[in-house]
Amino acid sequence: MEFSANLTTAERQAACQTAIDIIEPGLYAAALTVGLDPGDVAVDYDVPAGATAETHPTEFQLKDWVDKLAVVKAHLATL
């Protein structure tokens, strides 16, 4: 994606931190909701075998949060 603004490295780092600040509370709440300690959620968390978005929506949301956080942290590490 092309951006019209040329962001500095500091601005990109700040944007990553903003994204992390948005993602982490959702991840934390979803983990607690499904009975997991948020600190124990693995970076490769996956929904239970045989689960569907209809039967385990919170587990799917948790996986989405985990995946998003991993992408942002990986991007931040490249800056």
Summary of the structure (lengths in Angstrom):
residues: 79
radius of gyration: 14.9
end to end distance: 17.0
largest distance: 45.1
contacts: 175
relative contact order: 0.18
helix: 63%
strand: 0%
